[in-house]
């Protein structure tokens, strides 16, 4: 009996530990939403990895915790987009052939996708389903409700971004329709999810593909302008318009018009850092867009600096 007791105590301690982690999962989910209020891109770049690693260590103590797994998918995909992909974009504009940032972006998106695949496998959507028949995948995705929309979204984002970062891989390009199927389900479940990311996706989807592969840049521009009209404080939409449509089109006149508008909006957003009690900027009421706007600013400053080289 004296040998069994320590084992029972250990099992009890493990159970309590899992209960504590599961009880904390909603807090982590809420804090992952709150991080978008951070307006300092450099601070986010420095602090996010440690927080993500802590989440991963907690999840490893309770790998059956799909709520925490979903937060981890979002965290890795969000970090990959905000930091290494932003730096990779800068490298691309500067003509850096061997970009460490691009490799980092691929690494972190791969982690997000692997975790997303595990999340989906826990909810009856296998890797085989994702690579198989589109009709069957659509049926499987239709069984997922709004509770699963955020992990589903960031799994699709990671997958799509991996394809975009490796556009010379024809096998990956062929998977784009599957990524769109996931986005279609996500945006059906919650059209305004994660601050209207669906608007950016569909505009980018039309703008980024060449016409020979079914792309429609004119339609992409319409969707970008409509998204900007609907979400004027989300400056990442304006920056995405420049990044994914205007730069590939090599249109300096359109760039100058859009850059002037974005420059003016960034000045209003920057003004929030001042101690001005009379400030009635519309950005004061949208702190949840700060991180998006800081990413837009970081990317835009590089583009504007290199505009003569780009255009």
Buried (B, 14 or more C-beta within 10 A) or exposed (E): EEEEEEEEEEEEEEEEEBEEBBEBBEEBBEEBBEBBEBBEBEEBBEEBEEBBEEBBEBBEEBEEBBBBBBBBBBBBBBBBBBBBBBBBBBBBBEEBEEBEBBEBBBEBBBBBBBBBBBBBBBBEBEEEBBEEEEEEBEEBBEEBEEEBBBBBBBBBBBBBBBBBBEEEEEEBBEBBEBBBBBBBBBBEBBEEBBBBBBBBBBBBBBBBBEEEEEBBBEBBBBBBBBBBEEBBBBBBBBBBBBBBBBBEEEBBEBBEEBBEBBBEBBEBBBEBEEEEEEEEBEBEEBBBBBBBBBBBBBBBEBBBEBBEEBB
